[in-house]
Amino acid sequence: MIKLSDIPSRAPKDLSKHLAKQQTKQRVDRIGELQEMLYAQQKQSVLIVLQGMDASGKDGAVSNLFEECHPVGLKVIPFKKPTEEEFAHDFLWRIHRQAPRKGMINIFLRSHYEDVLIQRVHNWIDEKHAQRRIESINAFEELLAYDNNTLILKFYLHISKEQQKKELQQRIDEEDKHWKHNSNDWRERKYWDDYRRYYEEVINSSRIPWHIIPVDQRWYRDYVMSQVLVEELEKLDLAYPPLPKE
């Protein structure tokens, strides 16, 4: 049973930042190589789910870890408030439409989990409805994984409340970050404990496991995530297809 309050959000003190960044660079290069083989092979797909509190560094993780990937085989989908058309369908309709086809890595910035997080925090759905949605999410992910040969990697970006405050304040203080500022992020911060509780529940009830990534130090976030990505992608037995016979 995962309890987020028991997991550090910072790097171990004995880890060298310099060496960690060197290893991360090597892994980022390797991620690019593996992604190219995945796209060339066209046999499997990868879905990466990034969830976390506001200012936990989802955009930065994508920019840093996939910079060596070919853009043709990579798609980033930032899920926001559903449109009128999306509201007219079941909650997974818009998600399923963005599932990766074979050869692709699709990255969800926020995801189907918003519908059992913010909805519960603000009491927009009752617990019975929430539990049904959690079961639907598990079934949906298993469908992709076992019926469509999709590797699903789910990352919870684990930020401390203190670090989140610093990150949100930077969006006010630093001119090049003004575009990220959203006053609603400060209002949602008041529900920190509720979000934490519901995150723990979905993490512990998931049948496809989550990776908990400490993100108070962005270099350590990249170090840990890059290790997971390389290890999991290398399990796919990727290779360039042979030259077709004439």
NUBA-730294 format. One line per field, with one value per residue (C-alpha): x, z, y; chain. Coordinates in nm, 3 decimals. Example, Ala and Ser with C-alpha at 12.3 -4.5 7.8 and 13.67 -1.06 7.14 Angstrom:
# NUBA-730294
xx: (1.230, 1.367);
zz: (0.780, 0.714);
yy: (-0.450, -0.106);
mol: (A, A);
This chain:
# NUBA-730294
xx: (0.000, 0.155, 0.135, 0.265, 0.355, 0.610, 0.790, 1.059, 1.008, 1.383, 1.695, 1.904, 2.180, 2.453, 2.360, 2.592, 2.394, 2.672, 2.690, 2.313, 2.282, 2.546, 2.354, 2.030, 2.183, 2.294, 1.947, 1.777, 1.989, 1.888, 1.519, 1.556, 1.711, 1.441, 1.163, 1.296, 1.298, 0.945, 0.825, 1.010, 0.879, 0.510, 0.421, 0.371, 0.270, 0.346, 0.114, 0.274, 0.045, 0.174, -0.027, 0.058, -0.035, -0.023, 0.338, 0.478, 0.672, 0.482, 0.576, 0.941, 0.962, 0.837, 1.074, 1.380, 1.326, 1.200, 1.418, 1.602, 1.282, 1.166, 0.854, 0.675, 0.652, 0.566, 0.239, 0.170, -0.193, -0.271, -0.615, -0.811, -1.175, -1.394, -1.555, -1.931, -1.897, -1.685, -1.935, -2.202, -2.018, -1.894, -1.589, -1.348, -1.458, -1.214, -0.937, -0.978, -0.963, -0.611, -0.477, -0.156, -0.156, 0.120, 0.461, 0.368, 0.448, 0.156, 0.201, -0.099, -0.050, -0.322, -0.556, -0.865, -0.764, -0.884, -1.236, -1.182, -0.971, -1.108, -1.460, -1.431, -1.246, -1.531, -1.808, -1.928, -1.978, -2.066, -1.847, -2.048, -2.006, -1.636, -1.574, -1.747, -1.522, -1.211, -1.318, -1.383, -1.034, -0.876, -1.071, -0.978, -0.607, -0.614, -0.784, -0.501, -0.229, -0.348, -0.558, -0.359, -0.001, 0.035, 0.292, 0.135, 0.369, 0.202, 0.402, 0.283, 0.504, 0.550, 0.598, 0.595, 0.348, 0.635, 0.796, 0.465, 0.427, 0.773, 0.694, 0.361, 0.522, 0.788, 0.511, 0.425, 0.779, 0.958, 0.858, 0.931, 0.692, 0.398, 0.226, 0.201, 0.029, -0.328, -0.496, -0.709, -0.396, -0.377, -0.743, -0.698, -0.398, -0.644, -0.762, -0.413, -0.504, -0.811, -0.613, -0.343, -0.599, -0.769, -0.438, -0.337, -0.663, -0.633, -0.265, -0.340, -0.647, -0.477, -0.412, -0.136, 0.120, 0.228, 0.581, 0.617, 0.868, 1.016, 1.016, 1.122, 1.457, 1.393, 1.728, 1.636, 1.292, 1.461, 1.715, 1.450, 1.206, 1.474, 1.579, 1.223, 1.170, 1.486, 1.428, 1.067, 1.129, 1.416, 1.179, 0.986, 1.255, 1.271, 1.473, 1.487, 1.294, 1.506, 1.538, 1.233, 1.302, 1.268);
zz: (0.000, -0.112, 0.125, -0.044, 0.281, 0.347, 0.015, -0.009, -0.275, -0.296, -0.405, -0.161, -0.012, -0.125, -0.494, -0.704, -0.907, -1.165, -1.220, -1.220, -1.496, -1.701, -1.670, -1.757, -2.079, -2.179, -2.110, -2.303, -2.605, -2.555, -2.533, -2.874, -3.021, -2.879, -2.995, -3.351, -3.348, -3.204, -3.487, -3.753, -3.626, -3.608, -3.386, -3.043, -2.892, -2.571, -2.359, -2.097, -1.835, -1.637, -1.333, -1.037, -0.841, -1.016, -1.087, -1.046, -1.371, -1.634, -1.924, -1.823, -1.799, -2.155, -2.289, -2.118, -2.157, -2.514, -2.678, -2.885, -3.011, -3.368, -3.364, -3.620, -3.366, -3.062, -2.970, -2.659, -2.555, -2.283, -2.144, -2.018, -1.932, -2.163, -2.458, -2.513, -2.753, -2.506, -2.226, -2.449, -2.442, -2.171, -1.981, -2.157, -2.510, -2.555, -2.393, -2.614, -2.925, -2.823, -2.749, -2.944, -3.266, -3.318, -3.352, -3.152, -2.810, -2.687, -2.374, -2.170, -1.970, -1.720, -1.825, -1.754, -1.387, -1.364, -1.372, -1.040, -0.882, -0.929, -0.956, -0.611, -0.450, -0.544, -0.480, -0.840, -0.833, -0.546, -0.424, -0.597, -0.928, -0.860, -0.789, -1.113, -1.300, -1.137, -1.249, -1.601, -1.607, -1.506, -1.776, -2.036, -1.956, -1.964, -2.303, -2.441, -2.274, -2.351, -2.665, -2.849, -2.735, -2.564, -2.293, -2.034, -1.809, -1.542, -1.351, -1.045, -1.011, -0.637, -0.525, -0.169, -0.069, 0.009, -0.332, -0.509, -0.343, -0.468, -0.821, -0.831, -0.695, -0.966, -1.224, -1.075, -1.010, -1.327, -1.656, -1.874, -1.661, -1.652, -1.926, -1.688, -1.412, -1.336, -1.028, -1.008, -0.919, -0.591, -0.517, -0.585, -0.351, -0.063, -0.137, -0.112, 0.147, -0.049, -0.371, -0.192, -0.046, -0.379, -0.559, -0.310, -0.369, -0.747, -0.725, -0.488, -0.677, -1.017, -1.179, -1.395, -1.150, -1.104, -1.074, -0.797, -0.909, -0.660, -0.835, -0.587, -0.771, -1.144, -1.224, -0.996, -1.157, -1.494, -1.352, -1.206, -1.496, -1.757, -1.576, -1.576, -1.941, -2.064, -1.856, -1.971, -2.338, -2.353, -2.242, -2.569, -2.773, -3.024, -3.344, -3.686, -3.942, -4.207, -4.564, -4.760, -5.019, -5.377);
yy: (0.000, 0.329, 0.625, 0.938, 1.114, 0.837, 0.892, 1.164, 1.430, 1.509, 1.324, 1.116, 1.331, 1.092, 1.114, 1.329, 1.582, 1.604, 1.227, 1.196, 1.456, 1.275, 0.949, 1.123, 1.260, 0.910, 0.774, 1.054, 0.958, 0.596, 0.691, 0.857, 0.541, 0.316, 0.547, 0.538, 0.158, 0.153, 0.377, 0.176, -0.156, -0.050, -0.347, -0.192, 0.139, 0.327, 0.539, 0.762, 0.916, 1.214, 1.316, 1.535, 1.842, 2.180, 2.291, 1.939, 1.971, 1.773, 2.003, 2.014, 1.636, 1.601, 1.867, 1.720, 1.347, 1.326, 1.589, 1.325, 1.162, 1.201, 1.422, 1.201, 0.919, 1.129, 1.295, 1.504, 1.549, 1.807, 1.724, 2.022, 2.084, 1.873, 2.047, 2.049, 1.757, 1.561, 1.623, 1.467, 1.132, 0.898, 1.025, 0.787, 0.876, 1.161, 0.957, 0.652, 0.868, 0.973, 0.626, 0.559, 0.363, 0.109, 0.268, 0.577, 0.714, 0.923, 1.132, 1.241, 1.562, 1.491, 1.215, 1.006, 1.020, 1.379, 1.237, 1.058, 1.333, 1.684, 1.544, 1.388, 1.678, 1.911, 1.656, 1.663, 1.287, 1.057, 0.771, 0.500, 0.679, 0.734, 0.367, 0.270, 0.511, 0.365, 0.019, 0.151, 0.304, -0.026, -0.209, 0.054, 0.032, -0.347, -0.333, -0.120, -0.326, -0.675, -0.634, -0.368, -0.440, -0.101, -0.042, 0.189, 0.385, 0.597, 0.856, 1.043, 1.352, 1.376, 1.738, 1.872, 2.140, 2.377, 2.330, 2.376, 2.714, 2.816, 2.702, 2.886, 3.203, 3.189, 3.213, 3.552, 3.675, 3.567, 3.728, 3.426, 3.219, 3.461, 3.262, 2.965, 3.159, 3.061, 3.202, 2.890, 2.689, 2.882, 2.809, 2.438, 2.437, 2.476, 2.121, 1.973, 1.708, 1.598, 1.564, 1.370, 1.129, 1.063, 1.026, 0.759, 0.577, 0.565, 0.469, 0.182, 0.062, 0.058, -0.278, -0.131, 0.010, 0.370, 0.505, 0.765, 1.028, 1.281, 1.619, 1.888, 1.887, 1.875, 1.711, 1.421, 1.392, 1.351, 1.106, 0.873, 0.897, 0.837, 0.520, 0.386, 0.478, 0.308, -0.006, -0.044, 0.038, -0.209, -0.485, -0.444, -0.624, -0.341, -0.366, -0.210, -0.416, -0.595, -0.473, -0.597, -0.865, -0.749);
mol: (A, A, A, A, A, A, A, A, A, A, A, A, A, A, A, A, A, A, A, A, A, A, A, A, A, A, A, A, A, A, A, A, A, A, A, A, A, A, A, A, A, A, A, A, A, A, A, A, A, A, A, A, A, A, A, A, A, A, A, A, A, A, A, A, A, A, A, A, A, A, A, A, A, A, A, A, A, A, A, A, A, A, A, A, A, A, A, A, A, A, A, A, A, A, A, A, A, A, A, A, A, A, A, A, A, A, A, A, A, A, A, A, A, A, A, A, A, A, A, A, A, A, A, A, A, A, A, A, A, A, A, A, A, A, A, A, A, A, A, A, A, A, A, A, A, A, A, A, A, A, A, A, A, A, A, A, A, A, A, A, A, A, A, A, A, A, A, A, A, A, A, A, A, A, A, A, A, A, A, A, A, A, A, A, A, A, A, A, A, A, A, A, A, A, A, A, A, A, A, A, A, A, A, A, A, A, A, A, A, A, A, A, A, A, A, A, A, A, A, A, A, A, A, A, A, A, A, A, A, A, A, A, A, A, A, A, A, A, A, A, A, A, A, A, A, A);
